[in-house]
Amino acid sequence: MSEYKHGSMDIKVQEKTFAGFMRLVSWGAGITIGVLIFLALANG
């Protein structure tokens, strides 16, 4: 088994995946809030 060196792993792919996930969550939250506001105005 090789020696583990803290901080030596390449995490570029994980960072890119996380950035995409955060973008998706942000868009999803924005769309959900927009739909809820529309429904509140349409039923008000």
Secondary structure per residue as TSV (DSSP state, phi and psi in degrees):
chain	resnum	aa	ss	phi	psi
A	1	M	-	360.0	135.1
A	2	S	-	-79.7	159.9
A	3	E	-	-72.3	136.2
A	4	Y	-	-91.8	129.9
A	5	K	-	-115.8	116.0
A	6	H	T	-58.0	129.3
A	7	G	T	85.3	7.9
A	8	S	-	-96.4	-8.5
A	9	M	S	-77.8	140.4
A	10	D	-	-81.0	115.9
A	11	I	-	-114.7	22.0
A	12	K	H	-61.6	-40.4
A	13	V	H	-66.4	-42.2
A	14	Q	H	-65.0	-39.7
A	15	E	H	-64.9	-39.6
A	16	K	H	-66.4	-41.5
A	17	T	H	-63.6	-43.6
A	18	F	H	-64.9	-40.0
A	19	A	H	-62.6	-41.1
A	20	G	H	-64.4	-41.0
A	21	F	H	-62.5	-44.3
A	22	M	H	-64.9	-37.7
A	23	R	H	-63.2	-43.9
A	24	L	H	-62.3	-44.2
A	25	V	H	-64.1	-41.7
A	26	S	H	-63.0	-46.1
A	27	W	H	-62.0	-44.2
A	28	G	H	-61.1	-42.8
A	29	A	H	-65.8	-42.4
A	30	G	H	-63.3	-43.8
A	31	I	H	-65.1	-41.5
A	32	T	H	-62.2	-45.1
A	33	I	H	-63.6	-41.9
A	34	G	H	-61.1	-43.3
A	35	V	H	-63.7	-42.8
A	36	L	H	-64.2	-40.2
A	37	I	H	-64.6	-43.8
A	38	F	H	-59.7	-45.5
A	39	L	H	-64.0	-37.9
A	40	A	H	-65.6	-40.3
A	41	L	H	-73.1	-37.1
A	42	A	H	-71.3	-31.6
A	43	N	H	-95.8	-2.4
A	44	G	-	-83.5	360.0
